[in-house]
């Protein structure tokens, strides 16, 4: 449960255990086990507010939380961020047999999207030993930390994966996008981003695509706007609504420029203080050049 949800109160964990084991376990048995387990060296903590905060007050033992050890690694910010992301989301409760597979912190549901992404990753190296070690760690970080696309690309660069063309990059981004949207994540209480999206009324959903205006498209096509600079800006953008939207924007840049090498896209490079070609009336550095 720590690996699947990141954070879950003992009370909710007991409810799941009861449902999946036909009420075979008593509350006292769970609390007795938890009291032992929380003092062992495991990949999770079982903590109350009085142990998380200096001014926290002792509460009911069932209100203690099972917490993935990575969320309290160094500081408490990842724990708080996960709590915030949990708000309003129901728990995904898989069948008992599937739930028990999450005893392995590296376990990831083997969906078609997962298999396709792994195939792309394996195509980037000739070292088969990376399959179990590096790839497992890479996938775990994406599932637990919900890494942004820029974070994923940083990890790809760190691993030394090489891309031969824009088409190669787009193939990777497409596989990543499909995997990310169908990956069970701690921030979603075990749900995939696609499942969470389907719970939202259609009128409230974030758009999956956003088209560049004619001025931006023209500037990218004739090289007056730096396509590589815009691409990197989108990759590093923290407040983009979804990874699907990020991928769509990057795909549009590739389509507009036709894979033009960066050195050929500087015919009349826009200055940081020049008017933005999108027609907003703002300076380039305050608009599309951010």
N, C-alpha and C positions, 0 to 999 in steps of 0.2 A: 504493500500500500504506500509506503514511503517512496518507492521508485515510480509508481504510477501517478500518485497525486501530489507528491512533494510535501504536502501538509494535510493531515486529517486528524480530527479529534478522536480520542479513544472511544467516545460515545458513539460516533458514526461508524468507526471500525467494528465495534461490538455488534451494531445493528446489522452490518453486512455479514459478519461471521455467523450470527444467529440465523439469518435468512438462508445462507448457503449450507448450513449444517443442521438444519431442522431442530434448532433450539437445544443442541446437545451440550452447549457450554453455558455455565452460569457466570453472572457478572463477577462474582468473587474469584472465579478461576482466571478470568481475563486480567483482573487487577493484580492478582498474585503473580501471574506470568509477567505482566508489564513491569512490576516492581523489580523483578529479577533482570529482565531484558534491558531495562534502562540503565543498569549499572555494568552491562557487558560491553565489550568493544564490538560494535556493529556498524552498519552503514546508515544508521538512523539514530535519532535521539527521541526520547519520550520525556517531554518537559512541560512544566506548568508555568504560568505567568510569573510566579515568584522566582523561577529559575532563569527566565528569559530577561527579566528586567530587575534592576536594583530596587525599584519601588513597587514591584509586583506583589500582589497579595496571594497567599495560598488559597486554592479553590478545591472544588470537588475533583478527586483523582480522575474521574471520567472526562473531565474537561481538559486534561493534559493532551498535548498534541504529539502525534508521531510525525517527525520532521526529517526529511532527507538531509543527510550530513552535509551535502554540498551547499545547502541553503544557509548554513551557518559557518561557512568556511571563511574565516578572516573577520567579517563583520556581519551585521544583521540585515543589511540592505536587500539582499536577494530574498530573504525570508519575508520582509515587508512587501516587496514587489509581487511575490507570489500570492500573498494574502490579498493584495489589492486586485490582482487579476482573477481571483476566485469569486469575487463578489457577484452574486446573482446567477451563478452557473451551477447546474446540478452535477452530481457525481456520475461519472460513467462507471457502471458496475458490470464487468464482464462475467461470464460463467466462471464457476470456481476453478475449473481446470485451466482456463486462460489466465485468471487472476494469479494463480500460483506460479505461472511462468515469470512474473515480474519479480520473483525472488532473485533473479539475475538482473543486476543493475544495467547490464548492456542489452537486455532483451528489447526488441522492437517488433511490433506486429508485422509479420512478413506479407504485407499487402503487395499487389502488383506494382504500385507506385514505388514502394521500398525496393523491390527487386530491380526495377528499371533504373533507379538512382544508383544502386550498388553496381550495376553493370557499367554505368557511365564512369563511376569512380575507379573501378578496376581497370578500365581502359586507359587510365592515366598513369599506370605504373606497371612495371614488369615484375615487381617484387610481391610474390604471393603471400609473404609473411605479413604484409600490411593488412590483408583481409581481416584477420582476427583482432589485431592489435589497434592499428591506427584507425581503420574504418569504424570499428566498434566504438572507439573513443569519440570519433568525429560525430557519429550518429547520436551517441548519448548526449553530447553537448547540445546538439540541435534540439533534442527532445526535452531535455531538462532545462536548458538555459533559454530555449526559444530564440536562438540566435537570429539576428537580422541578416539580410542578404549580404550586407557589407562585412559583417562578422564572419559569415561563411566564406566569403571570398578571401578574407585575410587568412583564414585557416587553410584554404586551398593553396594560396601563395606560399604559406609557411611550409606546407608539405611538398612544394616544388612541382605541383601539377602544371603542365604546359598546355596552352590552347593554340592550335595551329591557324585558326581563322575565326571570323565573326560567327560563322555557322557552327563552329565547334563550341564557342562560348554560349551561343543560343541553345544548343542542344543540352549543355550542362544546366543552364538556367531553367529550361523547360522541365527537365527531370527533377531539379531541386524544387521548383514551384509545385509540381504535382505531388512530390513526396511530402513537402512541408504542409500542404493543405489536407493531407490524409494521414498525418502522423499524430499519435496520441501524446498529448503534452501535459506536463504538470500544471502549467498556467491555466489550462482549461479543465482542471479536475478530471483528467483522463480522456476528455473528448478531443476529437480532431478539430482544427479550425473550420473545416467544411461542415461538420456536425453542428458546431456552435452557430455558424452562419445560417444554417437551415432552421434554427430555433428562432431566429429574428424575423419579424414580419417583413415581407418583401419591400414595403415602402420605407423601411428603416435601414435596409442593407447598404453597405458601402459599395460604390460602383466598382466593377472588376476591370473597367477600362476607362481611359481618359485620352482623348485625341489632342495632339498638338494643333494649335491654330495655324492658319495659312502662312502668317508671317514667320513663325518659328520654323515651319517646314521649309520655307524658301531659304531662310538663313542657313539652315543645316545643309540643304542641298547645294547651295552655291559656295559654302565654306566660310561665310561671314560670321557664323557662330561656330565655336569650337565644339564639335560633337563629342570628343573624348572628355573635355572638361564637363560638359553637361551630363554625360554618362556617369562619370565619377561622382558628380554632385548627387545624382539620383541614388547611386549605390550607397552613399554615405548619409543619406537623409534619414533622420531618426523618427520623424513624425509622419511618415507616409502611412496612409490608412491600412494598407495590406501589402503583403509580398506579391500577390497576384497583380496588383496595380503597378508595383515597381517593375516587375518583369515585363508588363505590357508596354510601359514607357521605354524601357531599354530596347525591346523588340522593335518599336517604332523608329527609334534612332537608327538602328541597323538597316531597316528597310529604306528609310529616307536617304541615308548616305550611301547605300549600296556597298557597304564594307570599305568605304574610302579610308586609306591609311591616314593616321592622324597628321602626318607631315604634309599631306595634300589638302588639309582642311583649314588652312590658315591664310587664304588668299587676302582677305581683308578682315583680319581678326578684330572683333569688337573690343574696345577698351572698357575697362572696369567702370569708367565714369560716363561712357556713351549711353545714349537712349537705348533701351532694350528693344530689339526688333519685334517683340511680340505685340507692340503697340500699347502697352500698359501706361506709358508716360513716365515710368520710373527709370532710374539708372540701371544698367545691366547688372551691376554688383548687388543691387537691392531687389532684383527680380529673378530672372532665369539664371543669372550668374552666381547665385548664392550657393 
